Amino acid sequence: GGGGGGGGGGRGAGGGGGDDAPKICICVRKRPVSSKERDRRDHDSVTVLHPTVHVHSAKLKVDGITKYLDHNSFR
């Protein structure tokens, strides 16, 4: 017999509770850019602007030649 209603699970609309607190906390330890990396003009992979962390990933386009940076932000 199946019963009806509610559901829940705490996610999405109608998840109940109204608690929007994050369920996972991730800590990142960032090392300084070395003088060699500065001399090579390497980019810094992580930028922190409290409370947001931006991760910059160097990638190649499908043509295998063109370089670009992909940015992801975490709060």
PDB file of N, CA, C and O in Angstrom:
ATOM      1  N   GLY A   1       0.811  -1.167   0.000  1.00  0.00           N
ATOM      2  CA  GLY A   1       0.000   0.000   0.000  1.00  0.00           C
ATOM      3  C   GLY A   1       0.856   1.232   0.000  1.00  0.00           C
ATOM      4  O   GLY A   1       1.816   1.257   0.771  1.00  0.00           O
ATOM      5  N   GLY A   2       0.642   2.139  -0.691  1.00  0.00           N
ATOM      6  CA  GLY A   2       1.551   3.258  -0.771  1.00  0.00           C
ATOM      7  C   GLY A   2       1.062   4.438  -0.028  1.00  0.00           C
ATOM      8  O   GLY A   2      -0.149   4.652  -0.092  1.00  0.00           O
ATOM      9  N   GLY A   3       1.649   5.077   0.523  1.00  0.00           N
ATOM     10  CA  GLY A   3       1.062   6.185   1.197  1.00  0.00           C
ATOM     11  C   GLY A   3       1.488   7.459   0.626  1.00  0.00           C
ATOM     12  O   GLY A   3       2.538   7.543  -0.012  1.00  0.00           O
ATOM     13  N   GLY A   4       0.853   8.278   0.792  1.00  0.00           N
ATOM     14  CA  GLY A   4       0.820   9.532   0.251  1.00  0.00           C
ATOM     15  C   GLY A   4       1.741  10.592   0.540  1.00  0.00           C
ATOM     16  O   GLY A   4       2.729  10.216  -0.091  1.00  0.00           O
ATOM     17  N   GLY A   5       1.967  11.376   0.937  1.00  0.00           N
ATOM     18  CA  GLY A   5       2.390  12.691   0.951  1.00  0.00           C
ATOM     19  C   GLY A   5       3.851  12.950   1.089  1.00  0.00           C
ATOM     20  O   GLY A   5       4.633  12.270   0.427  1.00  0.00           O
ATOM     21  N   GLY A   6       4.197  13.692   1.734  1.00  0.00           N
ATOM     22  CA  GLY A   6       5.350  14.369   2.140  1.00  0.00           C
ATOM     23  C   GLY A   6       6.714  13.976   1.701  1.00  0.00           C
ATOM     24  O   GLY A   6       7.111  14.663   0.760  1.00  0.00           O
ATOM     25  N   GLY A   7       7.405  13.219   2.045  1.00  0.00           N
ATOM     26  CA  GLY A   7       8.731  13.057   1.530  1.00  0.00           C
ATOM     27  C   GLY A   7       9.699  13.856   2.365  1.00  0.00           C
ATOM     28  O   GLY A   7       9.522  13.866   3.583  1.00  0.00           O
ATOM     29  N   GLY A   8      10.580  14.443   1.903  1.00  0.00           N
ATOM     30  CA  GLY A   8      11.470  15.219   2.748  1.00  0.00           C
ATOM     31  C   GLY A   8      12.883  14.931   2.366  1.00  0.00           C
ATOM     32  O   GLY A   8      13.241  14.999   1.190  1.00  0.00           O
ATOM     33  N   GLY A   9      13.664  14.621   3.305  1.00  0.00           N
ATOM     34  CA  GLY A   9      15.068  14.395   3.037  1.00  0.00           C
ATOM     35  C   GLY A   9      15.898  15.644   3.231  1.00  0.00           C
ATOM     36  O   GLY A   9      17.125  15.593   3.150  1.00  0.00           O
ATOM     37  N   GLY A  10      15.246  16.767   3.487  1.00  0.00           N
ATOM     38  CA  GLY A  10      15.989  17.962   3.800  1.00  0.00           C
ATOM     39  C   GLY A  10      16.530  18.727   2.616  1.00  0.00           C
ATOM     40  O   GLY A  10      17.208  19.735   2.813  1.00  0.00           O
ATOM     41  N   ARG A  11      16.265  18.302   1.402  1.00  0.00           N
ATOM     42  CA  ARG A  11      16.786  19.008   0.237  1.00  0.00           C
ATOM     43  C   ARG A  11      15.657  19.477  -0.641  1.00  0.00           C
ATOM     44  O   ARG A  11      14.574  18.892  -0.637  1.00  0.00           O
ATOM     45  N   GLY A  12      15.897  20.520  -1.387  1.00  0.00           N
ATOM     46  CA  GLY A  12      14.929  20.980  -2.372  1.00  0.00           C
ATOM     47  C   GLY A  12      13.726  21.630  -1.734  1.00  0.00           C
ATOM     48  O   GLY A  12      13.689  21.855  -0.524  1.00  0.00           O
ATOM     49  N   ALA A  13      12.757  21.925  -2.550  1.00  0.00           N
ATOM     50  CA  ALA A  13      11.553  22.592  -2.077  1.00  0.00           C
ATOM     51  C   ALA A  13      10.767  21.658  -1.178  1.00  0.00           C
ATOM     52  O   ALA A  13      10.617  20.473  -1.478  1.00  0.00           O
ATOM     53  N   GLY A  14      10.284  22.173  -0.117  1.00  0.00           N
ATOM     54  CA  GLY A  14       9.466  21.373   0.784  1.00  0.00           C
ATOM     55  C   GLY A  14      10.254  20.369   1.578  1.00  0.00           C
ATOM     56  O   GLY A  14       9.687  19.435   2.144  1.00  0.00           O
ATOM     57  N   GLY A  15      11.565  20.552   1.628  1.00  0.00           N
ATOM     58  CA  GLY A  15      12.409  19.609   2.341  1.00  0.00           C
ATOM     59  C   GLY A  15      12.248  19.682   3.834  1.00  0.00           C
ATOM     60  O   GLY A  15      12.726  18.813   4.563  1.00  0.00           O
ATOM     61  N   GLY A  16      11.586  20.699   4.285  1.00  0.00           N
ATOM     62  CA  GLY A  16      11.300  20.801   5.709  1.00  0.00           C
ATOM     63  C   GLY A  16      12.411  21.439   6.500  1.00  0.00           C
ATOM     64  O   GLY A  16      13.568  21.446   6.080  1.00  0.00           O
ATOM     65  N   GLY A  17      12.070  21.950   7.595  1.00  0.00           N
ATOM     66  CA  GLY A  17      13.036  22.452   8.549  1.00  0.00           C
ATOM     67  C   GLY A  17      13.503  23.877   8.308  1.00  0.00           C
ATOM     68  O   GLY A  17      13.770  24.594   9.272  1.00  0.00           O
ATOM     69  N   GLY A  18      13.610  24.308   7.087  1.00  0.00           N
ATOM     70  CA  GLY A  18      14.062  25.648   6.802  1.00  0.00           C
ATOM     71  C   GLY A  18      15.510  25.905   7.197  1.00  0.00           C
ATOM     72  O   GLY A  18      15.926  27.062   7.264  1.00  0.00           O
ATOM     73  N   ASP A  19      16.280  24.871   7.459  1.00  0.00           N
ATOM     74  CA  ASP A  19      17.673  25.023   7.859  1.00  0.00           C
ATOM     75  C   ASP A  19      18.552  25.060   6.622  1.00  0.00           C
ATOM     76  O   ASP A  19      18.771  24.031   5.982  1.00  0.00           O
ATOM     77  N   ASP A  20      19.060  26.244   6.279  1.00  0.00           N
ATOM     78  CA  ASP A  20      19.896  26.389   5.093  1.00  0.00           C
ATOM     79  C   ASP A  20      21.385  26.270   5.413  1.00  0.00           C
ATOM     80  O   ASP A  20      22.221  26.587   4.567  1.00  0.00           O
ATOM     81  N   ALA A  21      21.724  25.830   6.597  1.00  0.00           N
ATOM     82  CA  ALA A  21      23.129  25.707   6.988  1.00  0.00           C
ATOM     83  C   ALA A  21      23.820  24.662   6.120  1.00  0.00           C
ATOM     84  O   ALA A  21      23.233  23.627   5.805  1.00  0.00           O
ATOM     85  N   PRO A  22      25.075  24.932   5.730  1.00  0.00           N
ATOM     86  CA  PRO A  22      25.796  23.958   4.897  1.00  0.00           C
ATOM     87  C   PRO A  22      25.994  22.641   5.647  1.00  0.00           C
ATOM     88  O   PRO A  22      26.219  22.632   6.857  1.00  0.00           O
ATOM     89  N   LYS A  23      25.909  21.554   4.930  1.00  0.00           N
ATOM     90  CA  LYS A  23      26.065  20.231   5.525  1.00  0.00           C
ATOM     91  C   LYS A  23      27.518  19.775   5.512  1.00  0.00           C
ATOM     92  O   LYS A  23      27.895  18.891   6.281  1.00  0.00           O
ATOM     93  N   ILE A  24      28.341  20.373   4.641  1.00  0.00           N
ATOM     94  CA  ILE A  24      29.739  19.973   4.518  1.00  0.00           C
ATOM     95  C   ILE A  24      30.611  21.220   4.637  1.00  0.00           C
ATOM     96  O   ILE A  24      30.289  22.260   4.062  1.00  0.00           O
ATOM     97  N   CYS A  25      31.686  21.124   5.363  1.00  0.00           N
ATOM     98  CA  CYS A  25      32.651  22.210   5.481  1.00  0.00           C
ATOM     99  C   CYS A  25      33.975  21.709   4.912  1.00  0.00           C
ATOM    100  O   CYS A  25      34.500  20.689   5.360  1.00  0.00           O
ATOM    101  N   ILE A  26      34.515  22.424   3.928  1.00  0.00           N
ATOM    102  CA  ILE A  26      35.776  22.032   3.303  1.00  0.00           C
ATOM    103  C   ILE A  26      36.832  23.060   3.664  1.00  0.00           C
ATOM    104  O   ILE A  26      36.608  24.262   3.523  1.00  0.00           O
ATOM    105  N   CYS A  27      37.974  22.594   4.126  1.00  0.00           N
ATOM    106  CA  CYS A  27      39.085  23.473   4.470  1.00  0.00           C
ATOM    107  C   CYS A  27      40.175  23.320   3.424  1.00  0.00           C
ATOM    108  O   CYS A  27      40.468  22.211   2.977  1.00  0.00           O
ATOM    109  N   VAL A  28      40.774  24.439   3.035  1.00  0.00           N
ATOM    110  CA  VAL A  28      41.824  24.436   2.018  1.00  0.00           C
ATOM    111  C   VAL A  28      43.071  25.064   2.620  1.00  0.00           C
ATOM    112  O   VAL A  28      43.009  26.131   3.231  1.00  0.00           O
ATOM    113  N   ARG A  29      44.194  24.398   2.444  1.00  0.00           N
ATOM    114  CA  ARG A  29      45.473  24.963   2.885  1.00  0.00           C
ATOM    115  C   ARG A  29      46.221  25.394   1.640  1.00  0.00           C
ATOM    116  O   ARG A  29      46.537  24.570   0.783  1.00  0.00           O
ATOM    117  N   LYS A  30      46.502  26.669   1.539  1.00  0.00           N
ATOM    118  CA  LYS A  30      47.101  27.251   0.338  1.00  0.00           C
ATOM    119  C   LYS A  30      48.547  27.612   0.625  1.00  0.00           C
ATOM    120  O   LYS A  30      48.838  28.275   1.621  1.00  0.00           O
ATOM    121  N   ARG A  31      49.448  27.185  -0.233  1.00  0.00           N
ATOM    122  CA  ARG A  31      50.849  27.544  -0.053  1.00  0.00           C
ATOM    123  C   ARG A  31      51.165  28.793  -0.877  1.00  0.00           C
ATOM    124  O   ARG A  31      50.501  29.059  -1.879  1.00  0.00           O
ATOM    125  N   PRO A  32      52.166  29.549  -0.463  1.00  0.00           N
ATOM    126  CA  PRO A  32      52.542  30.753  -1.223  1.00  0.00           C
ATOM    127  C   PRO A  32      53.166  30.382  -2.573  1.00  0.00           C
ATOM    128  O   PRO A  32      53.712  29.291  -2.736  1.00  0.00           O
ATOM    129  N   VAL A  33      53.080  31.288  -3.518  1.00  0.00           N
ATOM    130  CA  VAL A  33      53.730  31.100  -4.815  1.00  0.00           C
ATOM    131  C   VAL A  33      55.233  31.281  -4.602  1.00  0.00           C
ATOM    132  O   VAL A  33      55.667  32.257  -3.990  1.00  0.00           O
ATOM    133  N   SER A  34      56.025  30.328  -5.115  1.00  0.00           N
ATOM    134  CA  SER A  34      57.479  30.403  -4.916  1.00  0.00           C
ATOM    135  C   SER A  34      58.106  31.440  -5.851  1.00  0.00           C
ATOM    136  O   SER A  34      57.477  31.883  -6.812  1.00  0.00           O
ATOM    137  N   SER A  35      59.339  31.815  -5.559  1.00  0.00           N
ATOM    138  CA  SER A  35      60.022  32.802  -6.405  1.00  0.00           C
ATOM    139  C   SER A  35      60.249  32.250  -7.818  1.00  0.00           C
ATOM    140  O   SER A  35      60.195  33.000  -8.793  1.00  0.00           O
ATOM    141  N   LYS A  36      60.503  30.938  -7.930  1.00  0.00           N
ATOM    142  CA  LYS A  36      60.645  30.318  -9.261  1.00  0.00           C
ATOM    143  C   LYS A  36      59.350  30.456 -10.063  1.00  0.00           C
ATOM    144  O   LYS A  36      59.366  30.794 -11.246  1.00  0.00           O
ATOM    145  N   GLU A  37      58.225  30.186  -9.387  1.00  0.00           N
ATOM    146  CA  GLU A  37      56.928  30.302 -10.056  1.00  0.00           C
ATOM    147  C   GLU A  37      56.652  31.749 -10.454  1.00  0.00           C
ATOM    148  O   GLU A  37      56.102  32.010 -11.524  1.00  0.00           O
ATOM    149  N   ARG A  38      57.033  32.679  -9.600  1.00  0.00           N
ATOM    150  CA  ARG A  38      56.863  34.104  -9.930  1.00  0.00           C
ATOM    151  C   ARG A  38      57.712  34.468 -11.136  1.00  0.00           C
ATOM    152  O   ARG A  38      57.251  35.179 -12.029  1.00  0.00           O
ATOM    153  N   ASP A  39      58.963  33.980 -11.170  1.00  0.00           N
ATOM    154  CA  ASP A  39      59.863  34.262 -12.293  1.00  0.00           C
ATOM    155  C   ASP A  39      59.314  33.706 -13.605  1.00  0.00           C
ATOM    156  O   ASP A  39      59.473  34.321 -14.660  1.00  0.00           O
ATOM    157  N   ARG A  40      58.665  32.532 -13.536  1.00  0.00           N
ATOM    158  CA  ARG A  40      58.058  31.917 -14.735  1.00  0.00           C
ATOM    159  C   ARG A  40      56.705  32.537 -15.074  1.00  0.00           C
ATOM    160  O   ARG A  40      56.080  32.189 -16.077  1.00  0.00           O
ATOM    161  N   ARG A  41      56.263  33.464 -14.215  1.00  0.00           N
ATOM    162  CA  ARG A  41      54.973  34.140 -14.366  1.00  0.00           C
ATOM    163  C   ARG A  41      53.803  33.152 -14.335  1.00  0.00           C
ATOM    164  O   ARG A  41      52.807  33.330 -15.036  1.00  0.00           O
ATOM    165  N   ASP A  42      53.942  32.100 -13.502  1.00  0.00           N
ATOM    166  CA  ASP A  42      52.849  31.154 -13.294  1.00  0.00           C
ATOM    167  C   ASP A  42      51.699  31.856 -12.582  1.00  0.00           C
ATOM    168  O   ASP A  42      51.917  32.793 -11.814  1.00  0.00           O
ATOM    169  N   HIS A  43      50.484  31.405 -12.834  1.00  0.00           N
ATOM    170  CA  HIS A  43      49.319  31.995 -12.156  1.00  0.00           C
ATOM    171  C   HIS A  43      49.106  31.321 -10.801  1.00  0.00           C
ATOM    172  O   HIS A  43      49.492  30.171 -10.594  1.00  0.00           O
ATOM    173  N   ASP A  44      48.496  32.049  -9.903  1.00  0.00           N
ATOM    174  CA  ASP A  44      48.127  31.500  -8.599  1.00  0.00           C
ATOM    175  C   ASP A  44      46.810  30.749  -8.783  1.00  0.00           C
ATOM    176  O   ASP A  44      45.855  31.311  -9.319  1.00  0.00           O
ATOM    177  N   SER A  45      46.744  29.510  -8.355  1.00  0.00           N
ATOM    178  CA  SER A  45      45.583  28.658  -8.623  1.00  0.00           C
ATOM    179  C   SER A  45      44.395  28.935  -7.718  1.00  0.00           C
ATOM    180  O   SER A  45      43.272  28.546  -8.039  1.00  0.00           O
ATOM    181  N   VAL A  46      44.625  29.602  -6.590  1.00  0.00           N
ATOM    182  CA  VAL A  46      43.545  29.838  -5.634  1.00  0.00           C
ATOM    183  C   VAL A  46      43.552  31.305  -5.206  1.00  0.00           C
ATOM    184  O   VAL A  46      44.595  31.853  -4.849  1.00  0.00           O
ATOM    185  N   THR A  47      42.385  31.929  -5.244  1.00  0.00           N
ATOM    186  CA  THR A  47      42.219  33.294  -4.750  1.00  0.00           C
ATOM    187  C   THR A  47      41.179  33.251  -3.646  1.00  0.00           C
ATOM    188  O   THR A  47      40.114  32.657  -3.815  1.00  0.00           O
ATOM    189  N   VAL A  48      41.483  33.879  -2.512  1.00  0.00           N
ATOM    190  CA  VAL A  48      40.558  33.896  -1.389  1.00  0.00           C
ATOM    191  C   VAL A  48      40.087  35.330  -1.166  1.00  0.00           C
ATOM    192  O   VAL A  48      40.886  36.221  -0.880  1.00  0.00           O
ATOM    193  N   LEU A  49      38.792  35.537  -1.300  1.00  0.00           N
ATOM    194  CA  LEU A  49      38.147  36.808  -0.983  1.00  0.00           C
ATOM    195  C   LEU A  49      37.040  36.471  -0.013  1.00  0.00           C
ATOM    196  O   LEU A  49      35.908  36.200  -0.415  1.00  0.00           O
ATOM    197  N   HIS A  50      37.368  36.490   1.270  1.00  0.00           N
ATOM    198  CA  HIS A  50      36.487  35.992   2.331  1.00  0.00           C
ATOM    199  C   HIS A  50      35.058  36.473   2.135  1.00  0.00           C
ATOM    200  O   HIS A  50      34.855  37.679   1.995  1.00  0.00           O
ATOM    201  N   PRO A  51      34.085  35.623   2.118  1.00  0.00           N
ATOM    202  CA  PRO A  51      34.075  34.213   2.471  1.00  0.00           C
ATOM    203  C   PRO A  51      34.162  33.288   1.253  1.00  0.00           C
ATOM    204  O   PRO A  51      33.876  32.096   1.369  1.00  0.00           O
ATOM    205  N   THR A  52      34.553  33.819   0.088  1.00  0.00           N
ATOM    206  CA  THR A  52      34.533  33.016  -1.137  1.00  0.00           C
ATOM    207  C   THR A  52      35.942  32.606  -1.540  1.00  0.00           C
ATOM    208  O   THR A  52      36.882  33.391  -1.423  1.00  0.00           O
ATOM    209  N   VAL A  53      36.083  31.363  -2.019  1.00  0.00           N
ATOM    210  CA  VAL A  53      37.342  30.853  -2.542  1.00  0.00           C
ATOM    211  C   VAL A  53      37.150  30.603  -4.036  1.00  0.00           C
ATOM    212  O   VAL A  53      36.199  29.936  -4.446  1.00  0.00           O
ATOM    213  N   HIS A  54      38.066  31.146  -4.849  1.00  0.00           N
ATOM    214  CA  HIS A  54      38.018  30.961  -6.298  1.00  0.00           C
ATOM    215  C   HIS A  54      39.185  30.065  -6.701  1.00  0.00           C
ATOM    216  O   HIS A  54      40.335  30.345  -6.361  1.00  0.00           O
ATOM    217  N   VAL A  55      38.887  28.987  -7.426  1.00  0.00           N
ATOM    218  CA  VAL A  55      39.914  28.066  -7.910  1.00  0.00           C
ATOM    219  C   VAL A  55      40.040  28.263  -9.413  1.00  0.00           C
ATOM    220  O   VAL A  55      39.055  28.173 -10.146  1.00  0.00           O
ATOM    221  N   HIS A  56      41.273  28.534  -9.871  1.00  0.00           N
ATOM    222  CA  HIS A  56      41.554  28.801 -11.284  1.00  0.00           C
ATOM    223  C   HIS A  56      42.319  27.607 -11.856  1.00  0.00           C
ATOM    224  O   HIS A  56      43.404  27.273 -11.380  1.00  0.00           O
ATOM    225  N   SER A  57      41.752  26.972 -12.874  1.00  0.00           N
ATOM    226  CA  SER A  57      42.371  25.787 -13.471  1.00  0.00           C
ATOM    227  C   SER A  57      42.784  26.093 -14.911  1.00  0.00           C
ATOM    228  O   SER A  57      41.956  26.492 -15.730  1.00  0.00           O
ATOM    229  N   ALA A  58      44.063  25.904 -15.210  1.00  0.00           N
ATOM    230  CA  ALA A  58      44.553  26.098 -16.575  1.00  0.00           C
ATOM    231  C   ALA A  58      44.097  24.923 -17.431  1.00  0.00           C
ATOM    232  O   ALA A  58      44.253  23.765 -17.042  1.00  0.00           O
ATOM    233  N   LYS A  59      43.531  25.226 -18.604  1.00  0.00           N
ATOM    234  CA  LYS A  59      43.026  24.172 -19.488  1.00  0.00           C
ATOM    235  C   LYS A  59      43.372  24.493 -20.930  1.00  0.00           C
ATOM    236  O   LYS A  59      43.748  25.618 -21.258  1.00  0.00           O
ATOM    237  N   LEU A  60      43.241  23.485 -21.791  1.00  0.00           N
ATOM    238  CA  LEU A  60      43.413  23.652 -23.235  1.00  0.00           C
ATOM    239  C   LEU A  60      42.072  23.469 -23.923  1.00  0.00           C
ATOM    240  O   LEU A  60      41.284  22.598 -23.554  1.00  0.00           O
ATOM    241  N   LYS A  61      41.819  24.308 -24.936  1.00  0.00           N
ATOM    242  CA  LYS A  61      40.603  24.129 -25.724  1.00  0.00           C
ATOM    243  C   LYS A  61      40.735  22.862 -26.564  1.00  0.00           C
ATOM    244  O   LYS A  61      41.807  22.261 -26.629  1.00  0.00           O
ATOM    245  N   VAL A  62      39.653  22.467 -27.196  1.00  0.00           N
ATOM    246  CA  VAL A  62      39.612  21.223 -27.970  1.00  0.00           C
ATOM    247  C   VAL A  62      40.664  21.215 -29.078  1.00  0.00           C
ATOM    248  O   VAL A  62      41.130  20.146 -29.473  1.00  0.00           O
ATOM    249  N   ASP A  63      41.045  22.389 -29.586  1.00  0.00           N
ATOM    250  CA  ASP A  63      42.040  22.432 -30.661  1.00  0.00           C
ATOM    251  C   ASP A  63      43.427  22.007 -30.187  1.00  0.00           C
ATOM    252  O   ASP A  63      44.324  21.809 -31.007  1.00  0.00           O
ATOM    253  N   GLY A  64      43.616  21.865 -28.861  1.00  0.00           N
ATOM    254  CA  GLY A  64      44.884  21.402 -28.309  1.00  0.00           C
ATOM    255  C   GLY A  64      45.962  22.466 -28.274  1.00  0.00           C
ATOM    256  O   GLY A  64      47.099  22.177 -27.903  1.00  0.00           O
ATOM    257  N   ILE A  65      45.627  23.694 -28.654  1.00  0.00           N
ATOM    258  CA  ILE A  65      46.616  24.769 -28.718  1.00  0.00           C
ATOM    259  C   ILE A  65      46.254  25.923 -27.790  1.00  0.00           C
ATOM    260  O   ILE A  65      47.098  26.427 -27.048  1.00  0.00           O
ATOM    261  N   THR A  66      45.000  26.332 -27.841  1.00  0.00           N
ATOM    262  CA  THR A  66      44.552  27.517 -27.123  1.00  0.00           C
ATOM    263  C   THR A  66      44.396  27.241 -25.626  1.00  0.00           C
ATOM    264  O   THR A  66      43.670  26.333 -25.220  1.00  0.00           O
ATOM    265  N   LYS A  67      45.088  28.041 -24.817  1.00  0.00           N
ATOM    266  CA  LYS A  67      45.007  27.910 -23.362  1.00  0.00           C
ATOM    267  C   LYS A  67      43.954  28.867 -22.818  1.00  0.00           C
ATOM    268  O   LYS A  67      43.744  29.953 -23.360  1.00  0.00           O
ATOM    269  N   TYR A  68      43.292  28.447 -21.732  1.00  0.00           N
ATOM    270  CA  TYR A  68      42.348  29.324 -21.047  1.00  0.00           C
ATOM    271  C   TYR A  68      42.264  28.917 -19.583  1.00  0.00           C
ATOM    272  O   TYR A  68      42.701  27.831 -19.205  1.00  0.00           O
ATOM    273  N   LEU A  69      41.694  29.803 -18.757  1.00  0.00           N
ATOM    274  CA  LEU A  69      41.499  29.512 -17.337  1.00  0.00           C
ATOM    275  C   LEU A  69      40.033  29.236 -17.067  1.00  0.00           C
ATOM    276  O   LEU A  69      39.159  29.983 -17.507  1.00  0.00           O
ATOM    277  N   ASP A  70      39.772  28.170 -16.348  1.00  0.00           N
ATOM    278  CA  ASP A  70      38.422  27.835 -15.888  1.00  0.00           C
ATOM    279  C   ASP A  70      38.349  28.241 -14.422  1.00  0.00           C
ATOM    280  O   ASP A  70      39.240  27.912 -13.639  1.00  0.00           O
ATOM    281  N   HIS A  71      37.283  28.959 -14.049  1.00  0.00           N
ATOM    282  CA  HIS A  71      37.159  29.466 -12.686  1.00  0.00           C
ATOM    283  C   HIS A  71      35.966  28.805 -11.990  1.00  0.00           C
ATOM    284  O   HIS A  71      34.879  28.708 -12.559  1.00  0.00           O
ATOM    285  N   ASN A  72      36.183  28.359 -10.771  1.00  0.00           N
ATOM    286  CA  ASN A  72      35.101  27.816  -9.927  1.00  0.00           C
ATOM    287  C   ASN A  72      35.148  28.528  -8.593  1.00  0.00           C
ATOM    288  O   ASN A  72      36.218  28.730  -8.019  1.00  0.00           O
ATOM    289  N   SER A  73      33.976  28.909  -8.106  1.00  0.00           N
ATOM    290  CA  SER A  73      33.888  29.619  -6.834  1.00  0.00           C
ATOM    291  C   SER A  73      33.159  28.777  -5.804  1.00  0.00           C
ATOM    292  O   SER A  73      32.193  28.083  -6.118  1.00  0.00           O
ATOM    293  N   PHE A  74      33.635  28.849  -4.570  1.00  0.00           N
ATOM    294  CA  PHE A  74      33.051  28.101  -3.464  1.00  0.00           C
ATOM    295  C   PHE A  74      32.833  29.046  -2.311  1.00  0.00           C
ATOM    296  O   PHE A  74      33.641  29.942  -2.064  1.00  0.00           O
ATOM    297  N   ARG A  75      31.741  28.843  -1.606  1.00  0.00           N
ATOM    298  CA  ARG A  75      31.419  29.701  -0.485  1.00  0.00           C
ATOM    299  C   ARG A  75      31.186  28.896   0.759  1.00  0.00           C
ATOM    300  O   ARG A  75      30.901  29.460   1.815  1.00  0.00           O
TER     301      ARG A  75
END
